[in-house]
Amino acid sequence: MRAPRRRVAATRSPSRRVAAGLLAVVLAVSLAGCTGDGEGGGDGLTVGLLLPSRAVPRWEQSDKPLIEKRVKELCSECTVVYANAENDAASQRRQMNSMITRGVSVLILDVVDPRALRSSVRAAERAGIPVVAYDRLAEGPISGFVSFDGGEVGRLQGEALLRGMGARAEGGTVVMMNGDPSSPNAAWYEGGARSVLQDRVRIAKSYNTLGWRTENAHDHMSAAIDALGPDGIDGVLAANDSIAAGVVAALKSARVSPLPAVTGQDADLDAVRRIVGGEQYMTVYKPFRLETDAASALAVALARGNDVDALVTTSVDSPTTRDVPSILLRPITVTRENIGRTLVQDGIYTIDQICTPKLRPDCDRTGLTR
């Protein structure tokens, strides 16, 4: 699966990229609720929301409620209809086709498998229903794309892994635990990470993790330990926190001590606790509210037939479509040192949520105090 290729449209300056100023996106998204045909929230629009799975906690715990809330703020009489594909492309195709049949006004699609859903995206276009690709770049005639810069995610992971490896960063042995190859983001993340790690470390093993599932990551990591030995791994590039959970569990089962540096992504609560406890080195925090706000604003604007040029900041190419209007956001590295200044300060988690009784001494040493 080819990673999305970012293109900066000639009419847009690279400096307008959201990563250069998150506040600009917040303001633009807020203003989106004021644009339109003057009908306010009385248009009775329906927003179809299609999320990929429950294997990654963020979809149900963060993205769904935040999108529902923001859509309602932008369009008081809009209705959100929701479906979760449970990581099954055939199920997502049926769910999407059902929403097209019922005549939703716009679709927000976090695609399980871009190729498998391509025909449904085309069906939506024939029905006059715009499709906003959310977090993962769908294929076919989509109207917009909202995500975090996947190449930057991978680069942050690679840079943090080298820091976590310390003296072993030069020429050390690394295992890469990549995401599901059906997701375009997996290749995007991997490419960013490899751009940092190449010529610096030896990537001894590299695995694709079907479904981004913890148990699959555990099996791959166990195989890597068997092949390289419990003392033969200096760092693990884990593509997200669900994968990191399987990696850490396999390392602990093999009694690897000390644990090598392990990366992650999504700032799952369990991962943050592992970071505090010294079992995971870092995660990538993607301020979900910025992403959900941007997708909601784009979807409502498209459903109303409004121009979205003021909202988008760049463009990307998919395997089927060039110059997809896009909003790319900047991810943030989180380690023990800045949990308080990022996740706690942003209200993602409270100190009490992070600092279980078992972790209280680690929290005190980290400076996470009430």
N, C-alpha and C positions, 0 to 999 in steps of 0.2 A: 504494500500500500504506500503510494507516494504521499509525502507530507505536503500540506498546503504550501503554496508559494505566495509570499506576500509581495504585492505590487503597490506602489504609491501612485495614485492617479495624478495625471499631469496638472489637474486643477486644484490639487490639495498639496499643501506643504508638509514634508515629513515632521516638521515641528508641531503639527496639529495632532499627531498621534497621541492617543489617550495616555500612553505611558509617560509622556512628558508632563502631564498635569492631570491627576485624577479629579481635581476639583472641577476642571472644565467639563468633564463628563457628567458629574453630578448636576451641574447647572444646566447642561444641555438636556439631560434627561428630564429634569424638573420642568423645563420650558416646553417639552414635548406635549405635556398635558394641556398646554394653552393653545396649541396650534389646531388648525382644522377648520371645519365648516361652520363653527359657531353653534353647533347643536349640543355642545357640552357632553354630558354623559348620557344623553337621551337617545343614542343611536341604537341601543339594543344589540350590540355586536357580540359575537361569540368567539372566544380565543381558545383554540385547541392546543393543549400542552402535552407533548409526548416525550417522556423521559425514558432512559435506557434500561435502568436496573435498580435493584435494591442492594446489590453487592457492595456498592460504594455508598456509605451513609449520607453523604452530602445531598444526594438527589431528593430524598424524601424529607430530610431534616432541615435543609436550608433552601434549596432551589425552588421546590414546589410552593411552600408557604410564602416565600418572598415574592415570587412572580404573581401569585394570586393576590397578594396584598397590593402590590404596585399597580397591577392592571386595574384594580378597583379604585385606586386613588386617581388614576388617569382617566378613567371612564366608569363613572359610578353605576351605570346600568349594564356594563359589560358582564358577561358570564364566562368563566373559565371551565372548560371540560377537560378532564385529565385522564391519562392512561399511562401505565408503566409496563414496559415490554419484558421485564424480567430477563434481560439480556438475550432475547430471542428475536431474530430479525423477522421471522415469519409472523410472529405475534404483533410486532410493531407495524408490519405492513397491513395486517388486518385492522389494527386499531386506527391507523391513518386513513385507510380507505373508508372505514366507517364514519370518521369525522368528515371526510370529503362528501360522502353521501348525505349526511345530515345538514350539510351546507354551512359549516363554520365560516367565519369571516376571515380568519387568518390562522396559520399554524406556527407554533414554536416547536421545532423538531430537534431533539438531541438524538442523533441517529445511532442505532446499534451497528449497522453495516451499510455504509454509503452506497455500495453497488446494489445491494439487495433492495434498497428503498428508492432507487433511482426512478423506477417506473411509477411509484406512488407520487413522487415529486412532480413528475410530468403530468400525472392525472390531476393533481392539484392545480397546476397551471392551466390545464384545459378547462377546469371548473371555475377559473378566475379567482382562486384562493392563493394569496401570497404565502410563501414559506420562509420563515426566519430560521436559519440553521443556528443552533444554540450549542456552544461549547465545542462541538465537533462539526467539521465542515461536511455538509451533505453534498451529494452529487445531483446533477440535473439543474433545471432552471430555478434556483432559489433567488429570493429577492433581497436577502441580507444575511450577514453572518456576524455573530457576537461571540467573542471568546477571549481568553487570555493568550498572549503570545507564546505558543508552544515551544518555539525555538529558544526563547528566553527561559522558559521553565527548565528545559534540559541543561542550558548553560549554567543556571543557578545551581542545579543539582550537581553538575560536574565540578564547579568551582568549590562548592561546599565540601564535596567528597574529598577533594585534594587537601583542603584545610583540615578536615577531620582525620585524614591519614597521617598528617604530620610529617615526620622524617621519612616515612615510607611512600610519600607521594611521588617521588622520582623513581620510576622503575618498579613500583609496587604491583602486586597482583590484584586485579579487580574482577568481580563477577557482575555482569549486567543482567538485571531482571527487568525486562521490558514489558510493556503492556500488551494488550490483545491486538494482534496484527490486523484484525478487521476494522479497528479504529484508526482513522487518519491521524489522530493525536499521538498515537503510540510511536509512529515513525517520526513525527515532528519532535517529540521529546527526545527520542533516541539520537536524532541527528544533532540536536543542540548539545546533548551531553558528550557525544563523541567528538564534536568540534573542540571541546575543552580537554578531553582525556587523551586524545590521540597524541602519540609521541611523548606522552608523559608517563603513562602506566602500561602495564601488560594486561589486556583484557583476555583473561584465560578462558572464560566461559560466558556465553550469552544465550539467554532463553527468552522466548515469547510466552506470556502468561495468559492463556485463554480465559476470557471472561473477567480478567483482572482479579481472579479469585485467590483468596488467601491460601486455600488448600493446594492449589496448583503451584503457587509460589513456594510453599513449604516443600513439595515434592522436588521441584527443580533445585532448591537450595540444598536439600539433602543429597541430591546427586552430585552437586558441585563439591560439597564437603568430602564425599566419598572419593571423588576424582582428584582433588587437590590436597586433601588432608586438612585436619582441623586447624593446623597452624599455617596453612598455605594461602590464606585469603586476607588481604590487607584492607579491602573495602568492598562494599556492595552498592551498586547504583540500582536502587529499587525505584521503579517509575512512579508508584504512588503508595499511600499509606496502607492500603489493603495488602499490597504485595509485600511491603516492609514488615507487616505483622507476620506473614508466613516465613519470611527470611529470618527474623529474630527468633521465632519459635523453633525453627530448624537448627539455628546456631546454638540455642540454649539446650536443645535436646541432645546435640552432639557434644555438649559441655565445652564449647569453645570459650576460652577466657584468656585475655579480655576480649570482649566483642569487638569486631572491626567496625569502622564507621559505616553506617547505613543511612541512605537518603530516603526521602518520601515525598509525598505531595497530597494536598487537600486539607491539611491541618485537622484531621480527624481527632476527636478528643482522646481516644486511646493512644494515638501516635504522640500527641502532646505529652501525655503522661509518660510514654516511653522515653521521650526526649528528656524530660525532667529527671527520670530515673537512670539516665545514662545508657539506655539500650538502643536508642536510635539517635543519630547525630542531628538530623535536620528534617524539616518538611518545607514544602512550598505552600505559602498561604496565598490564596487567590480571593481577595475580598468579594465574596459572593454577591453582596448587595449591589455593588457596582455593575456586575454582570447581569443580575436579574433585572435591575432598574433599566439598563440599556436595552435589553431584549424586550422588556415590556413596552418601553416607549417606542421602539422600532415597530413592534407588532401592532400597537394601537394606531400609530400613524399610517401604516400600510393598510390596515383594515378600513380606515376612514378615507383612503385614497389620497392621503397627503404626501407631499414631497418629503423625502427623508435625507436629503443631501446635507442639511445642517446638523444632522445627528451623526452620520458616519464620518470616520476619520482617515480611512485608507481603503484599499481594495486588495483582494487575494484572488488567486487562480485555483480552481478545483480541476480535477481531471477532465471535466466536461464543460466548464464555464469560466471565461476570463472576466476579470475585473468585477468580482462580486463585491458590492458595497459592504464595508466591514467596519467593525469597531473592535480593536485589539487593545486589551488592558495589560498593565504591567503586574506581574507576580512579585511576591516578596519572600525572601529567605527568612525562615524562622529557626533559631537555635535556642539553647537554654538561655542565652544572654539577652534575647529580646522578646521573649514570650509576653512579658508584661507590657512592653511598649507597642505590641502589635495586637495579638489576639485578645488580651484582657482589656486593653485600652479601647479597642474597637467594639467591645461588648460581645464578642463571639463566645467566650467562656468567662466564668467568674473564677477567682482564685479557689473558691471552695469546690467548684466542679473539677478543677485540675488536681488540686492537692488533697488526695485521699489521705486517710490517717497513715497509711504505709509510706506515702511520699512526702509527708510533712517535713522530715529532716532535709530531704533533697530540695524541697521548695524553699526552705529557710536559707539554705546555702546559695540557691539561685536568686534569692531576693524576692521571691513571690510570697509576700506577706500581706495580711489583711490591712 
